[in-house]
């Protein structure tokens, strides 16, 4: 089912879930939120890709398990089709293994279907504002999957400065160098220097790797707020 898109200042949302009743309920919730508008819904991978390509949404609410099958390739295809869209994984099957795979694939927000209505609304507001969001149970699972952030750095691994941690956190949230520069009040050239030093210190070069590294350092927690800088 496709809803007539509302072209304007509202955040255009696409919902991908094979449970029609739940999809309709989510549509009702999203449409009731100020600044949001559902641009369409899809129940299958084919419908989802066609809808995303046509609508080019700002935000995608995605259940990775369609027709009882988990398929990470749909997430990757949507990310390529809608480069500027932020994807929220909304699923009742967020096992440790699935969470690990999603984190390794890139920077995506994860909300469990056991979340309350208030938390769901808060999560959408956070993601629309440019932050990454993990529900508390997902955040707890992540902490159990990764290395203790308080543990000593590995031999040869340099300690990050406060500003480098801030840049890392924003990179993990999917912000561009220009957006980070604007947020921190510095030049794009300065952000590029911080990013270069980050890659040298961590040995990581892909955005997805930096995102997972940020999670391991405890920089992306409940609502992924960036650390304060000096």
JOMO-V13829 format. One record per backbone hydrogen bond with DSSP energy under -1.0 kcal/mol. NH is the residue of the N-H (numbers start at 0). CO is the residue of the C=O. If there is no record, write none. Layout:
nh->NH co->CO
nh->NH co->CO
This chain:
nh->10 co->34
nh->12 co->36
nh->13 co->58
nh->14 co->39
nh->15 co->60
nh->16 co->41
nh->22 co->18
nh->23 co->19
nh->24 co->20
nh->25 co->21
nh->26 co->22
nh->27 co->23
nh->28 co->24
nh->29 co->25
nh->30 co->26
nh->32 co->29
nh->35 co->32
nh->36 co->10
nh->38 co->12
nh->39 co->12
nh->40 co->0
nh->41 co->14
nh->47 co->43
nh->48 co->44
nh->49 co->45
nh->50 co->46
nh->51 co->47
nh->52 co->48
nh->53 co->49
nh->54 co->50
nh->55 co->51
nh->57 co->11
nh->58 co->11
nh->59 co->85
nh->60 co->13
nh->61 co->87
nh->62 co->15
nh->65 co->68
nh->68 co->65
nh->70 co->63
nh->75 co->71
nh->76 co->72
nh->77 co->73
nh->78 co->74
nh->79 co->75
nh->80 co->76
nh->81 co->77
nh->84 co->81
nh->85 co->57
nh->87 co->59
nh->88 co->108
nh->89 co->61
nh->90 co->110
nh->94 co->92
nh->98 co->94
nh->99 co->95
nh->100 co->96
nh->101 co->97
nh->102 co->98
nh->103 co->99
nh->104 co->100
nh->105 co->101
nh->108 co->86
nh->109 co->132
nh->110 co->88
nh->112 co->90
nh->114 co->111
nh->119 co->115
nh->120 co->116
nh->121 co->117
nh->122 co->118
nh->123 co->119
nh->124 co->120
nh->125 co->121
nh->126 co->122
nh->127 co->123
nh->128 co->124
nh->129 co->126
nh->130 co->125
nh->133 co->221
nh->134 co->109
nh->138 co->134
nh->139 co->135
nh->140 co->136
nh->141 co->137
nh->142 co->138
nh->143 co->139
nh->145 co->141
nh->150 co->147
nh->156 co->153
nh->164 co->160
nh->165 co->161
nh->166 co->162
nh->167 co->163
nh->168 co->164
nh->169 co->165
nh->170 co->166
nh->171 co->167
nh->172 co->168
nh->173 co->170
nh->174 co->169
nh->179 co->175
nh->180 co->176
nh->181 co->177
nh->182 co->178
nh->183 co->179
nh->184 co->180
nh->185 co->180
nh->190 co->186
nh->191 co->187
nh->192 co->188
nh->193 co->189
nh->194 co->190
nh->195 co->191
nh->196 co->192
nh->197 co->193
nh->198 co->194
nh->199 co->195
nh->200 co->196
nh->201 co->197
nh->202 co->198
nh->209 co->205
nh->210 co->206
nh->211 co->207
nh->212 co->208
nh->213 co->209
nh->214 co->210
nh->215 co->211
nh->216 co->212
nh->217 co->214
nh->218 co->213
